[in-house]
Amino acid sequence: MRILIAEDDPVSRKVLETTLRKWAYEVVITTNGAEAWQALQATDAPSLAILDWMMPNLDGVEVCRRVRQKGGPYTYIIMLTAKSSKEDISTALEAGADDYVNKPFDQRELHARVKVGLRMLELEQSLAHKIGELEQALREVRQLKALLPICMYCKKIRDDQNYWHQIESYLHQHTGTDFSHGICPECYDKWMAERKKEERGGRP
């Protein structure tokens, strides 16, 4: 997991970097809000960011607002701040921050909050995957609901490339459905009657 940190104070930045690397995270380092915003716009931007509130160029709250406005893959944002009033916390959360940690940070608290962020990202990715599967299933249902050319004799289905398929293979190709074969009572009676007729030499 790659984590972006944005911290203008060199001592605090080094402590944060060392702490995260100790927990085996890959760290993307930025030294101000403008650098953080640029890094978070990249196609391979980290999914989790720890932003200091007070930074030159752009502060952490403004970076957070911009990230939420741009959309795209979700970025979990933890605000790192010496501000601790209810009004300040509300400002950060309303800007789009997911969590906050007070400075100077406690390592155990930060570790716990990072783990919460990772769990949330995993859930978001799992949900996105399920939505993708559902959208694919809906496309397949719409395709099956369309008018399908079917042979009136052998019941084969013609696809868009003008090839004819057994109905089982066509449905498997478009929905992944597998089939087991049986015989309905009506066909069983008809088959047994024909079988008995053959045994009698064609006599009724």
Summary of the structure (lengths in Angstrom):
residues: 204
radius of gyration: 30.7
end to end distance: 77.6
largest distance: 101.7
contacts: 534
relative contact order: 0.08
helix: 51%
strand: 15%
